[in-house]
Every structure is written in C-alpha cells, then in structure tokens.
C-alpha cells in the first residue's frame, strides 16, 4: 500500500476497522458488495477519524458518517 506523503502513515491502516464504529463497519460491508472500498481514513488531530470510500470505477467518493450513512457530497479535497 502507498505511504501517505505528509506523515508516512498508511492511507488505510491495518487497524482500520477498529477506527470505525459498528454502524460504519456495517455500512462499509454492505457497500463493499457493490464494489466500493475504503480509500483512506483521514485522522485529524483532536477529531474523530473520517473514513473515505470510493466506488469501483474510482469516480465517486463518499464519507462514511457516524450513523452509517454515506455522504456523497463530502466537503473534502482529494489529491490525485
């Protein structure tokens, strides 16, 4: 897996599931059956981790919200 350029951390750490709450894990498992995958987890200081998912085509991104919903209009910028 590629290293994150700014901190040297993995975009999806080995303990990624431990960083998600049960509703987010359940939502992730459901969307994985449609080809979506966890792209990376943003880990802002003093805030909850922000899991970012991407569709099978790599064209749509979303954020797994705390309640398991997928925010398809996230207010984030993603580097290429």
Backbone as XML, in Angstrom:
<?xml version="1.0"?>
<chain id="A" units="angstrom">
  <residue number="1" name="UNK">
    <atom name="N" x="0.841" y="-1.173" z="0.000"/>
    <atom name="CA" x="0.000" y="0.000" z="0.000"/>
    <atom name="C" x="0.885" y="1.235" z="0.000"/>
  </residue>
  <residue number="2" name="UNK">
    <atom name="N" x="0.459" y="2.287" z="-0.658"/>
    <atom name="CA" x="1.235" y="3.528" z="-0.728"/>
    <atom name="C" x="1.293" y="4.192" z="0.642"/>
  </residue>
  <residue number="3" name="UNK">
    <atom name="N" x="2.377" y="4.856" z="0.878"/>
    <atom name="CA" x="2.524" y="5.638" z="2.110"/>
    <atom name="C" x="1.901" y="7.009" z="1.901"/>
  </residue>
  <residue number="4" name="UNK">
    <atom name="N" x="1.321" y="7.548" z="2.967"/>
    <atom name="CA" x="0.791" y="8.893" z="2.931"/>
    <atom name="C" x="1.972" y="9.836" z="2.846"/>
  </residue>
  <residue number="5" name="UNK">
    <atom name="N" x="1.938" y="10.774" z="1.946"/>
    <atom name="CA" x="3.093" y="11.614" z="1.647"/>
    <atom name="C" x="3.484" y="12.552" z="2.784"/>
  </residue>
  <residue number="6" name="UNK">
    <atom name="N" x="2.517" y="13.071" z="3.531"/>
    <atom name="CA" x="2.847" y="14.073" z="4.538"/>
    <atom name="C" x="3.359" y="13.477" z="5.839"/>
  </residue>
  <residue number="7" name="UNK">
    <atom name="N" x="2.858" y="12.330" z="6.260"/>
    <atom name="CA" x="3.235" y="11.810" z="7.573"/>
    <atom name="C" x="3.890" y="10.445" z="7.514"/>
  </residue>
  <residue number="8" name="UNK">
    <atom name="N" x="3.893" y="9.794" z="6.363"/>
    <atom name="CA" x="4.478" y="8.471" z="6.259"/>
    <atom name="C" x="3.568" y="7.367" z="6.753"/>
  </residue>
  <residue number="9" name="UNK">
    <atom name="N" x="2.300" y="7.661" z="7.057"/>
    <atom name="CA" x="1.346" y="6.664" z="7.521"/>
    <atom name="C" x="0.605" y="6.058" z="6.342"/>
  </residue>
  <residue number="10" name="UNK">
    <atom name="N" x="0.127" y="4.832" z="6.538"/>
    <atom name="CA" x="-0.669" y="4.159" z="5.520"/>
    <atom name="C" x="-2.014" y="4.868" z="5.360"/>
  </residue>
  <residue number="11" name="UNK">
    <atom name="N" x="-2.532" y="5.014" z="4.115"/>
    <atom name="CA" x="-3.854" y="5.629" z="3.914"/>
    <atom name="C" x="-4.965" y="4.832" z="4.604"/>
  </residue>
  <residue number="12" name="UNK">
    <atom name="N" x="-4.847" y="3.498" z="4.553"/>
    <atom name="CA" x="-5.780" y="2.618" z="5.263"/>
    <atom name="C" x="-4.921" y="1.785" z="6.215"/>
  </residue>
  <residue number="13" name="UNK">
    <atom name="N" x="-4.916" y="2.142" z="7.497"/>
    <atom name="CA" x="-4.074" y="1.416" z="8.438"/>
    <atom name="C" x="-4.554" y="-0.019" z="8.652"/>
  </residue>
  <residue number="14" name="UNK">
    <atom name="N" x="-3.659" y="-0.851" z="9.177"/>
    <atom name="CA" x="-4.009" y="-2.244" z="9.440"/>
    <atom name="C" x="-5.182" y="-2.367" z="10.407"/>
  </residue>
  <residue number="15" name="UNK">
    <atom name="N" x="-5.335" y="-1.421" z="11.310"/>
    <atom name="CA" x="-6.415" y="-1.466" z="12.296"/>
    <atom name="C" x="-7.607" y="-0.595" z="11.890"/>
  </residue>
  <residue number="16" name="UNK">
    <atom name="N" x="-7.842" y="-0.450" z="10.602"/>
    <atom name="CA" x="-8.894" y="0.447" z="10.101"/>
    <atom name="C" x="-10.261" y="0.140" z="10.693"/>
  </residue>
  <residue number="17" name="UNK">
    <atom name="N" x="-10.624" y="-1.130" z="10.788"/>
    <atom name="CA" x="-11.942" y="-1.494" z="11.311"/>
    <atom name="C" x="-12.084" y="-1.048" z="12.762"/>
  </residue>
  <residue number="18" name="UNK">
    <atom name="N" x="-11.004" y="-1.056" z="13.508"/>
    <atom name="CA" x="-11.044" y="-0.607" z="14.902"/>
    <atom name="C" x="-11.295" y="0.896" z="15.001"/>
  </residue>
  <residue number="19" name="UNK">
    <atom name="N" x="-11.033" y="1.619" z="13.945"/>
    <atom name="CA" x="-11.225" y="3.070" z="13.946"/>
    <atom name="C" x="-12.663" y="3.453" z="13.605"/>
  </residue>
  <residue number="20" name="UNK">
    <atom name="N" x="-13.450" y="2.481" z="13.125"/>
    <atom name="CA" x="-14.839" y="2.736" z="12.732"/>
    <atom name="C" x="-15.780" y="2.268" z="13.823"/>
  </residue>
  <residue number="21" name="UNK">
    <atom name="N" x="-16.923" y="2.926" z="13.922"/>
    <atom name="CA" x="-17.927" y="2.456" z="14.877"/>
    <atom name="C" x="-18.746" y="1.335" z="14.217"/>
  </residue>
  <residue number="22" name="UNK">
    <atom name="N" x="-19.558" y="0.598" z="14.987"/>
    <atom name="CA" x="-20.304" y="-0.532" z="14.424"/>
    <atom name="C" x="-21.202" y="-0.161" z="13.234"/>
  </residue>
  <residue number="23" name="UNK">
    <atom name="N" x="-21.813" y="1.014" z="13.250"/>
    <atom name="CA" x="-22.678" y="1.415" z="12.136"/>
    <atom name="C" x="-21.859" y="1.666" z="10.869"/>
  </residue>
  <residue number="24" name="UNK">
    <atom name="N" x="-20.683" y="2.232" z="11.018"/>
    <atom name="CA" x="-19.823" y="2.469" z="9.864"/>
    <atom name="C" x="-19.302" y="1.151" z="9.300"/>
  </residue>
  <residue number="25" name="UNK">
    <atom name="N" x="-18.954" y="0.218" z="10.179"/>
    <atom name="CA" x="-18.481" y="-1.093" z="9.725"/>
    <atom name="C" x="-19.580" y="-1.803" z="8.946"/>
  </residue>
  <residue number="26" name="UNK">
    <atom name="N" x="-20.794" y="-1.770" z="9.471"/>
    <atom name="CA" x="-21.923" y="-2.416" z="8.796"/>
    <atom name="C" x="-22.165" y="-1.792" z="7.427"/>
  </residue>
  <residue number="27" name="UNK">
    <atom name="N" x="-22.138" y="-0.464" z="7.346"/>
    <atom name="CA" x="-22.332" y="0.229" z="6.063"/>
    <atom name="C" x="-21.213" y="-0.118" z="5.091"/>
  </residue>
  <residue number="28" name="UNK">
    <atom name="N" x="-19.978" y="-0.157" z="5.582"/>
    <atom name="CA" x="-18.842" y="-0.484" z="4.720"/>
    <atom name="C" x="-19.010" y="-1.890" z="4.144"/>
  </residue>
  <residue number="29" name="UNK">
    <atom name="N" x="-19.382" y="-2.833" z="4.964"/>
    <atom name="CA" x="-19.576" y="-4.215" z="4.486"/>
    <atom name="C" x="-20.674" y="-4.281" z="3.419"/>
  </residue>
  <residue number="30" name="UNK">
    <atom name="N" x="-21.734" y="-3.508" z="3.600"/>
    <atom name="CA" x="-22.825" y="-3.507" z="2.623"/>
    <atom name="C" x="-22.379" y="-2.922" z="1.288"/>
  </residue>
  <residue number="31" name="UNK">
    <atom name="N" x="-21.667" y="-1.790" z="1.312"/>
    <atom name="CA" x="-21.290" y="-1.160" z="0.050"/>
    <atom name="C" x="-20.142" y="-1.892" z="-0.637"/>
  </residue>
  <residue number="32" name="UNK">
    <atom name="N" x="-19.363" y="-2.662" z="0.131"/>
    <atom name="CA" x="-18.298" y="-3.454" z="-0.484"/>
    <atom name="C" x="-18.878" y="-4.472" z="-1.465"/>
  </residue>
  <residue number="33" name="UNK">
    <atom name="N" x="-20.083" y="-4.936" z="-1.196"/>
    <atom name="CA" x="-20.712" y="-5.893" z="-2.114"/>
    <atom name="C" x="-21.073" y="-5.247" z="-3.450"/>
  </residue>
  <residue number="34" name="UNK">
    <atom name="N" x="-21.055" y="-3.921" z="-3.515"/>
    <atom name="CA" x="-21.306" y="-3.187" z="-4.754"/>
    <atom name="C" x="-20.019" y="-2.648" z="-5.366"/>
  </residue>
  <residue number="35" name="UNK">
    <atom name="N" x="-18.877" y="-3.078" z="-4.849"/>
    <atom name="CA" x="-17.596" y="-2.675" z="-5.413"/>
    <atom name="C" x="-16.932" y="-1.482" z="-4.759"/>
  </residue>
  <residue number="36" name="UNK">
    <atom name="N" x="-17.598" y="-0.865" z="-3.793"/>
    <atom name="CA" x="-16.991" y="0.261" z="-3.096"/>
    <atom name="C" x="-15.906" y="-0.266" z="-2.162"/>
  </residue>
  <residue number="37" name="UNK">
    <atom name="N" x="-14.940" y="0.589" z="-1.857"/>
    <atom name="CA" x="-13.909" y="0.195" z="-0.907"/>
    <atom name="C" x="-13.447" y="1.392" z="-0.093"/>
  </residue>
  <residue number="38" name="UNK">
    <atom name="N" x="-12.843" y="1.092" z="1.020"/>
    <atom name="CA" x="-12.283" y="2.129" z="1.873"/>
    <atom name="C" x="-11.023" y="2.649" z="1.195"/>
  </residue>
  <residue number="39" name="UNK">
    <atom name="N" x="-11.013" y="3.925" z="0.840"/>
    <atom name="CA" x="-9.883" y="4.527" z="0.119"/>
    <atom name="C" x="-8.802" y="4.992" z="1.099"/>
  </residue>
  <residue number="40" name="UNK">
    <atom name="N" x="-9.233" y="5.718" z="2.123"/>
    <atom name="CA" x="-8.303" y="6.173" z="3.158"/>
    <atom name="C" x="-9.111" y="6.636" z="4.358"/>
  </residue>
  <residue number="41" name="UNK">
    <atom name="N" x="-8.405" y="6.839" z="5.448"/>
    <atom name="CA" x="-9.023" y="7.378" z="6.652"/>
    <atom name="C" x="-8.261" y="8.637" z="7.016"/>
  </residue>
  <residue number="42" name="UNK">
    <atom name="N" x="-8.972" y="9.738" z="7.018"/>
    <atom name="CA" x="-8.362" y="10.985" z="7.476"/>
    <atom name="C" x="-8.355" y="10.943" z="8.996"/>
  </residue>
  <residue number="43" name="UNK">
    <atom name="N" x="-7.250" y="11.371" z="9.562"/>
    <atom name="CA" x="-7.106" y="11.333" z="11.014"/>
    <atom name="C" x="-6.717" y="12.711" z="11.534"/>
  </residue>
  <residue number="44" name="UNK">
    <atom name="N" x="-7.683" y="13.643" z="11.523"/>
    <atom name="CA" x="-7.374" y="14.991" z="12.005"/>
    <atom name="C" x="-7.125" y="14.989" z="13.520"/>
  </residue>
  <residue number="45" name="UNK">
    <atom name="N" x="-6.217" y="15.847" z="13.957"/>
    <atom name="CA" x="-5.920" y="15.940" z="15.378"/>
    <atom name="C" x="-7.156" y="16.347" z="16.172"/>
  </residue>
  <residue number="46" name="UNK">
    <atom name="N" x="-7.352" y="15.684" z="17.288"/>
    <atom name="CA" x="-8.418" y="16.007" z="18.242"/>
    <atom name="C" x="-9.827" y="15.861" z="17.662"/>
  </residue>
  <residue number="47" name="UNK">
    <atom name="N" x="-9.961" y="15.091" z="16.574"/>
    <atom name="CA" x="-11.268" y="14.846" z="15.966"/>
    <atom name="C" x="-11.393" y="13.362" z="15.644"/>
  </residue>
  <residue number="48" name="UNK">
    <atom name="N" x="-12.613" y="12.924" z="15.414"/>
    <atom name="CA" x="-12.838" y="11.538" z="15.040"/>
    <atom name="C" x="-12.265" y="11.262" z="13.650"/>
  </residue>
  <residue number="49" name="UNK">
    <atom name="N" x="-11.822" y="10.026" z="13.403"/>
    <atom name="CA" x="-11.353" y="9.667" z="12.061"/>
    <atom name="C" x="-12.472" y="9.832" z="11.036"/>
  </residue>
  <residue number="50" name="UNK">
    <atom name="N" x="-12.094" y="10.157" z="9.804"/>
    <atom name="CA" x="-13.058" y="10.360" z="8.718"/>
    <atom name="C" x="-12.763" y="9.314" z="7.639"/>
  </residue>
  <residue number="51" name="UNK">
    <atom name="N" x="-13.589" y="8.234" z="7.581"/>
    <atom name="CA" x="-13.381" y="7.214" z="6.554"/>
    <atom name="C" x="-13.923" y="7.666" z="5.199"/>
  </residue>
  <residue number="52" name="UNK">
    <atom name="N" x="-13.081" y="7.575" z="4.186"/>
    <atom name="CA" x="-13.453" y="7.983" z="2.836"/>
    <atom name="C" x="-13.508" y="6.735" z="1.961"/>
  </residue>
  <residue number="53" name="UNK">
    <atom name="N" x="-14.619" y="6.568" z="1.257"/>
    <atom name="CA" x="-14.820" y="5.404" z="0.393"/>
    <atom name="C" x="-14.866" y="5.847" z="-1.058"/>
  </residue>
  <residue number="54" name="UNK">
    <atom name="N" x="-14.577" y="4.895" z="-1.956"/>
    <atom name="CA" x="-14.566" y="5.186" z="-3.387"/>
    <atom name="C" x="-15.293" y="4.064" z="-4.117"/>
  </residue>
  <residue number="55" name="UNK">
    <atom name="N" x="-15.980" y="4.408" z="-5.208"/>
    <atom name="CA" x="-16.720" y="3.395" z="-5.957"/>
    <atom name="C" x="-15.772" y="2.560" z="-6.812"/>
  </residue>
  <residue number="56" name="UNK">
    <atom name="N" x="-16.298" y="1.499" z="-7.386"/>
    <atom name="CA" x="-15.497" y="0.552" z="-8.161"/>
    <atom name="C" x="-14.831" y="1.203" z="-9.369"/>
  </residue>
  <residue number="57" name="UNK">
    <atom name="N" x="-15.463" y="2.224" z="-9.935"/>
    <atom name="CA" x="-14.899" y="2.918" z="-11.100"/>
    <atom name="C" x="-13.870" y="3.978" z="-10.718"/>
  </residue>
  <residue number="58" name="UNK">
    <atom name="N" x="-13.796" y="4.291" z="-9.434"/>
    <atom name="CA" x="-12.869" y="5.316" z="-8.978"/>
    <atom name="C" x="-13.311" y="6.724" z="-9.300"/>
  </residue>
  <residue number="59" name="UNK">
    <atom name="N" x="-14.602" y="6.897" z="-9.576"/>
    <atom name="CA" x="-15.108" y="8.214" z="-9.975"/>
    <atom name="C" x="-15.896" y="8.920" z="-8.881"/>
  </residue>
  <residue number="60" name="UNK">
    <atom name="N" x="-16.515" y="8.160" z="-7.979"/>
    <atom name="CA" x="-17.329" y="8.745" z="-6.919"/>
    <atom name="C" x="-16.677" y="8.470" z="-5.579"/>
  </residue>
  <residue number="61" name="UNK">
    <atom name="N" x="-16.700" y="9.494" z="-4.724"/>
    <atom name="CA" x="-16.206" y="9.302" z="-3.366"/>
    <atom name="C" x="-17.301" y="9.666" z="-2.383"/>
  </residue>
  <residue number="62" name="UNK">
    <atom name="N" x="-17.169" y="9.169" z="-1.192"/>
    <atom name="CA" x="-18.121" y="9.474" z="-0.141"/>
    <atom name="C" x="-17.451" y="9.336" z="1.210"/>
  </residue>
  <residue number="63" name="UNK">
    <atom name="N" x="-18.103" y="9.863" z="2.209"/>
    <atom name="CA" x="-17.639" y="9.759" z="3.580"/>
    <atom name="C" x="-18.628" y="8.897" z="4.344"/>
  </residue>
  <residue number="64" name="UNK">
    <atom name="N" x="-18.114" y="7.951" z="5.115"/>
    <atom name="CA" x="-18.972" y="7.158" z="5.991"/>
    <atom name="C" x="-19.241" y="7.987" z="7.239"/>
  </residue>
  <residue number="65" name="UNK">
    <atom name="N" x="-20.456" y="8.447" z="7.378"/>
    <atom name="CA" x="-20.824" y="9.267" z="8.527"/>
    <atom name="C" x="-20.925" y="8.397" z="9.778"/>
  </residue>
  <residue number="66" name="UNK">
    <atom name="N" x="-20.969" y="9.026" z="10.933"/>
    <atom name="CA" x="-21.042" y="8.324" z="12.215"/>
    <atom name="C" x="-22.237" y="7.370" z="12.304"/>
  </residue>
  <residue number="67" name="UNK">
    <atom name="N" x="-23.355" y="7.743" z="11.668"/>
    <atom name="CA" x="-24.558" y="6.914" z="11.739"/>
    <atom name="C" x="-24.635" y="5.864" z="10.627"/>
  </residue>
  <residue number="68" name="UNK">
    <atom name="N" x="-23.557" y="5.713" z="9.843"/>
    <atom name="CA" x="-23.514" y="4.704" z="8.796"/>
    <atom name="C" x="-23.975" y="5.199" z="7.433"/>
  </residue>
  <residue number="69" name="UNK">
    <atom name="N" x="-24.509" y="6.415" z="7.378"/>
    <atom name="CA" x="-24.905" y="6.964" z="6.083"/>
    <atom name="C" x="-23.656" y="7.281" z="5.268"/>
  </residue>
  <residue number="70" name="UNK">
    <atom name="N" x="-23.822" y="7.309" z="3.963"/>
    <atom name="CA" x="-22.718" y="7.682" z="3.085"/>
    <atom name="C" x="-23.005" y="9.071" z="2.539"/>
  </residue>
  <residue number="71" name="UNK">
    <atom name="N" x="-22.147" y="9.999" z="2.865"/>
    <atom name="CA" x="-22.278" y="11.372" z="2.392"/>
    <atom name="C" x="-21.620" y="11.435" z="1.022"/>
  </residue>
  <residue number="72" name="UNK">
    <atom name="N" x="-22.448" y="11.526" z="-0.012"/>
    <atom name="CA" x="-21.945" y="11.541" z="-1.385"/>
    <atom name="C" x="-21.551" y="12.950" z="-1.855"/>
  </residue>
  <residue number="73" name="UNK">
    <atom name="N" x="-21.744" y="13.926" z="-1.001"/>
    <atom name="CA" x="-21.341" y="15.308" z="-1.316"/>
    <atom name="C" x="-20.403" y="15.811" z="-0.232"/>
  </residue>
  <residue number="74" name="UNK">
    <atom name="N" x="-19.285" y="15.102" z="-0.073"/>
    <atom name="CA" x="-18.378" y="15.490" z="1.016"/>
    <atom name="C" x="-17.679" y="16.809" z="0.743"/>
  </residue>
  <residue number="75" name="UNK">
    <atom name="N" x="-17.376" y="17.503" z="1.808"/>
    <atom name="CA" x="-16.679" y="18.776" z="1.706"/>
    <atom name="C" x="-15.182" y="18.522" z="1.954"/>
  </residue>
  <residue number="76" name="UNK">
    <atom name="N" x="-14.591" y="17.716" z="1.075"/>
    <atom name="CA" x="-13.170" y="17.403" z="1.202"/>
    <atom name="C" x="-12.494" y="17.541" z="-0.158"/>
  </residue>
  <residue number="77" name="UNK">
    <atom name="N" x="-11.220" y="17.751" z="-0.114"/>
    <atom name="CA" x="-10.425" y="17.778" z="-1.340"/>
    <atom name="C" x="-9.538" y="16.554" z="-1.311"/>
  </residue>
  <residue number="78" name="UNK">
    <atom name="N" x="-9.454" y="15.846" z="-2.453"/>
    <atom name="CA" x="-8.666" y="14.635" z="-2.540"/>
    <atom name="C" x="-7.554" y="14.855" z="-3.551"/>
  </residue>
  <residue number="79" name="UNK">
    <atom name="N" x="-6.344" y="14.543" z="-3.129"/>
    <atom name="CA" x="-5.212" y="14.661" z="-4.050"/>
    <atom name="C" x="-5.289" y="13.557" z="-5.083"/>
  </residue>
  <residue number="80" name="UNK">
    <atom name="N" x="-4.772" y="13.825" z="-6.243"/>
    <atom name="CA" x="-4.689" y="12.804" z="-7.294"/>
    <atom name="C" x="-3.514" y="11.911" z="-7.042"/>
  </residue>
</chain>
